[in-house]
Amino acid sequence: MTSSFEQFNLSPSLLKGLVDMGITTPTPVQEAAIPLVMEGRDAIVQAKTGSGKTLAFGLPILSTLKSRHKPQALVVLPTRELAIQVCESLARVSKDHPLKTIAIYGGVGLGPQENALRRGVDMVVGTPGRLKDLLSRGSLNLSEVKILILDEADEMLDMGFRRDIEFLLERLPAREQTLIFSATMPEAMENIARKYMNKPAVVKLIETEKPNEIAHFFVRVSDDDRIDALISLLQEPATE
């Protein structure tokens, strides 16, 4: 039997949003993660980009929170492009839902983001640096955030955001649930999980190649022959 989003007891307005978006069947990461998030469990989910992670955490969070016009959920991710993409995806599926979501990121003026926060939002999607800026200015209040999501967590660590992540974690006194979505689980992330998470469920939906399964080779060519050599290699049939 083909599964559907009806099994998760999501808000009717969100189910309608999914239908309007043409989404009828949950992906594997959504099937695995949505029940855990709905139950309030801490969870570490390893899944690749493009697997449906945004709705895997967004749908259950939007279904369980009540509109209060104060930040209750915080999504932290590495880049402004991803912040915009995640926020737009959540806005599309929740267009008939009362909760408001805002994207917070650098490279643009602070004014519009501060104004939006003053008007009231329920979920904040942001990059570490800009979140810290708004906290230091007193424009962002995280005291009532119950749910924290670290999205593309390994990429944030690769970009040097570990201290920023811990800075934010220590400023969430009302936090009840922490979710980590990552393609890999480096040691630094395991340390964060041990320190800040409560018996997290672990969902692994990604296979990582072992180093000894990757073949490397090089071809020595003169500068003048580089383009011809590249074309020749690309035209060769793949071998096992």
C-alpha positions as CSV (number, residue, x, y, z in Angstrom):
1,M,0.0,0.0,0.0
2,T,1.4,3.4,-0.9
3,S,1.8,5.6,2.1
4,S,0.4,9.1,2.3
5,F,0.7,12.2,4.6
6,E,-2.7,11.4,6.1
7,Q,-1.1,8.8,8.4
8,F,0.8,11.5,10.4
9,N,-2.2,13.5,11.7
10,L,-0.9,16.7,10.3
11,S,-2.9,19.9,10.3
12,P,-5.6,19.9,7.6
13,S,-4.3,23.2,6.2
14,L,-0.9,21.7,5.7
15,L,-2.4,18.6,4.0
16,K,-4.2,21.0,1.6
17,G,-0.9,22.8,1.0
18,L,0.8,19.6,0.1
19,V,-2.0,18.8,-2.4
20,D,-1.7,22.3,-3.9
21,M,2.1,21.7,-4.3
22,G,1.4,18.3,-6.0
23,I,3.1,16.4,-3.2
24,T,1.1,13.2,-2.4
25,T,3.7,10.6,-1.2
26,P,6.2,11.1,1.6
27,T,9.9,10.5,0.9
28,P,11.8,8.0,3.1
29,V,13.3,10.8,5.3
30,Q,9.8,12.2,5.8
31,E,8.4,8.8,6.7
32,A,11.1,8.2,9.2
33,A,11.4,11.7,10.7
34,I,7.9,13.1,10.9
35,P,6.6,10.6,13.6
36,L,9.7,11.3,15.7
37,V,9.3,15.1,15.5
38,M,5.6,14.8,16.3
39,E,6.4,12.7,19.4
40,G,8.8,15.5,20.6
41,R,11.9,13.2,20.4
42,D,15.4,14.5,19.9
43,A,16.7,13.0,16.6
44,I,19.7,12.8,14.4
45,V,18.8,12.3,10.8
46,Q,21.5,11.5,8.2
47,A,20.1,12.2,4.7
48,K,21.4,13.8,1.6
49,T,20.5,17.2,0.2
50,G,17.3,17.0,-1.9
51,S,15.8,14.1,0.0
52,G,12.9,16.1,1.5
53,K,14.4,17.2,4.8
54,T,12.7,20.6,4.9
55,L,9.2,19.1,5.0
56,A,10.4,16.2,7.2
57,F,10.9,18.7,10.1
58,G,8.7,21.6,8.8
59,L,5.4,19.7,8.6
60,P,5.3,18.3,12.1
61,I,6.6,21.5,13.7
62,L,4.0,23.6,11.9
63,S,1.4,21.1,12.9
64,T,2.2,21.1,16.6
65,L,3.0,24.8,17.4
66,K,0.3,27.3,18.2
67,S,0.5,30.8,16.7
68,R,1.8,33.2,19.3
69,H,3.8,35.6,17.1
70,K,6.9,34.9,19.2
71,P,9.7,32.6,18.0
72,Q,9.0,29.1,19.1
73,A,11.1,27.1,16.6
74,L,14.6,28.0,15.3
75,V,16.1,26.5,12.1
76,V,19.9,27.1,11.8
77,L,21.6,26.5,8.5
78,P,24.8,27.5,6.8
79,T,24.0,29.8,3.9
80,R,21.5,32.5,3.0
81,E,20.5,30.7,-0.2
82,L,19.5,27.7,1.9
83,A,17.7,29.9,4.4
84,I,15.6,31.5,1.6
85,Q,14.9,28.1,0.0
86,V,13.7,26.5,3.3
87,C,11.6,29.5,4.2
88,E,10.0,29.6,0.8
89,S,9.2,25.9,0.9
90,L,7.6,26.2,4.4
91,A,5.7,29.3,3.3
92,R,4.3,27.5,0.3
93,V,3.0,24.5,2.2
94,S,1.6,26.6,5.0
95,K,0.0,29.4,3.0
96,D,-3.4,28.6,4.7
97,H,-1.8,28.0,8.1
98,P,-1.7,30.7,10.8
99,L,2.0,30.3,11.8
100,K,4.5,32.8,10.3
101,T,8.0,32.0,9.3
102,I,10.9,34.4,8.5
103,A,14.3,33.9,6.9
104,I,17.2,35.7,8.7
105,Y,20.5,36.0,6.8
106,G,23.4,38.3,6.2
107,G,24.3,40.3,3.1
108,V,21.2,42.5,3.4
109,G,20.2,45.3,5.7
110,L,19.1,44.6,9.2
111,G,16.1,46.9,9.1
112,P,13.5,44.8,7.2
113,Q,14.4,41.7,9.3
114,E,14.1,43.6,12.6
115,N,10.7,45.0,11.5
116,A,9.4,41.6,10.6
117,L,10.5,40.3,14.0
118,R,8.7,43.2,15.7
119,R,5.5,42.3,13.8
120,G,5.7,38.8,15.2
121,V,6.9,35.4,13.8
122,D,6.5,31.8,15.0
123,M,9.5,30.2,13.3
124,V,12.9,31.7,12.5
125,V,15.1,30.2,9.7
126,G,18.5,31.7,9.8
127,T,22.3,31.6,9.4
128,P,24.5,31.7,12.5
129,G,26.2,35.0,12.0
130,R,23.0,37.1,11.4
131,L,21.2,35.4,14.2
132,K,24.0,36.4,16.6
133,D,23.9,40.0,15.2
134,L,20.2,40.3,16.0
135,L,20.6,38.7,19.4
136,S,23.3,41.2,20.3
137,R,21.1,44.1,19.2
138,G,18.2,42.8,21.2
139,S,16.1,42.5,18.1
140,L,15.7,38.7,18.4
141,N,14.4,37.0,21.5
142,L,14.9,33.2,21.7
143,S,13.7,32.7,25.2
144,E,10.5,30.9,24.2
145,V,12.0,28.7,21.4
146,K,11.0,25.1,22.2
147,I,12.4,23.4,19.1
148,L,15.9,23.8,17.5
149,I,16.8,22.3,14.1
150,L,20.4,22.2,12.8
151,D,20.1,21.7,9.1
152,E,23.1,20.7,6.9
153,A,24.9,20.5,10.3
154,D,28.1,19.0,8.9
155,E,28.4,21.8,6.4
156,M,28.1,24.4,9.2
157,L,30.9,22.7,11.0
158,D,33.0,22.7,7.9
159,M,32.4,26.4,7.5
160,G,33.7,27.1,11.1
161,F,30.3,27.7,12.8
162,R,30.8,25.3,15.8
163,R,31.2,28.2,18.3
164,D,28.2,30.0,16.9
165,I,26.1,26.8,17.1
166,E,27.0,26.4,20.8
167,F,26.4,30.1,21.4
168,L,22.9,29.7,20.1
169,L,22.3,26.4,22.0
170,E,23.2,28.0,25.3
171,R,20.7,30.8,24.7
172,L,17.6,28.6,24.4
173,P,16.4,28.2,27.9
174,A,13.0,26.8,26.9
175,R,14.3,24.3,24.4
176,E,12.5,20.9,24.6
177,Q,13.5,19.3,21.4
178,T,16.7,19.3,19.3
179,L,16.9,17.9,15.7
180,I,20.1,17.5,13.7
181,F,19.9,16.9,9.9
182,S,23.2,16.1,8.3
183,A,24.7,14.1,5.5
184,T,27.6,13.0,7.7
185,M,28.3,12.8,11.4
186,P,31.8,14.2,12.1
187,E,33.2,13.9,15.6
188,A,32.5,17.5,16.4
189,M,28.8,16.9,15.7
190,E,28.8,13.8,17.9
191,N,30.2,15.9,20.7
192,I,27.4,18.5,20.3
193,A,24.8,15.7,20.3
194,R,26.2,14.2,23.5
195,K,26.3,17.5,25.2
196,Y,23.0,19.0,24.2
197,M,20.6,16.2,23.1
198,N,18.5,13.9,25.2
199,K,18.8,10.3,24.1
200,P,18.3,11.1,20.4
201,A,16.8,8.7,17.9
202,V,19.2,8.1,15.0
203,V,17.9,7.7,11.5
204,K,20.5,6.9,8.8
205,L,19.2,7.2,5.2
206,I,22.5,7.8,3.4
207,E,25.3,5.5,2.3
208,T,28.8,6.7,2.5
209,E,31.5,5.3,0.3
210,K,34.5,3.7,2.0
211,P,37.9,5.2,1.0
212,N,39.1,1.8,-0.4
213,E,36.1,1.7,-2.7
214,I,37.1,4.9,-4.5
215,A,39.5,4.6,-7.5
216,H,41.9,7.4,-8.2
217,F,44.1,7.9,-11.3
218,F,45.9,10.7,-13.1
219,V,47.0,11.3,-16.7
220,R,50.1,13.2,-17.6
221,V,49.7,15.5,-20.6
222,S,51.2,18.6,-21.9
223,D,49.5,22.0,-21.5
224,D,48.5,22.0,-25.2
225,D,46.9,18.6,-25.0
226,R,44.8,19.1,-21.8
227,I,41.5,19.8,-23.5
228,D,41.8,16.9,-25.9
229,A,42.7,14.6,-23.1
230,L,39.7,15.7,-21.0
231,I,37.3,15.2,-23.9
232,S,38.8,11.8,-24.6
233,L,38.3,10.7,-20.9
234,L,34.8,12.0,-20.8
235,Q,33.9,10.0,-24.0
236,E,35.3,6.7,-22.6
237,P,32.6,4.3,-21.4
238,A,32.5,3.9,-17.6
239,T,34.1,0.8,-16.2
240,E,33.2,-1.1,-13.0
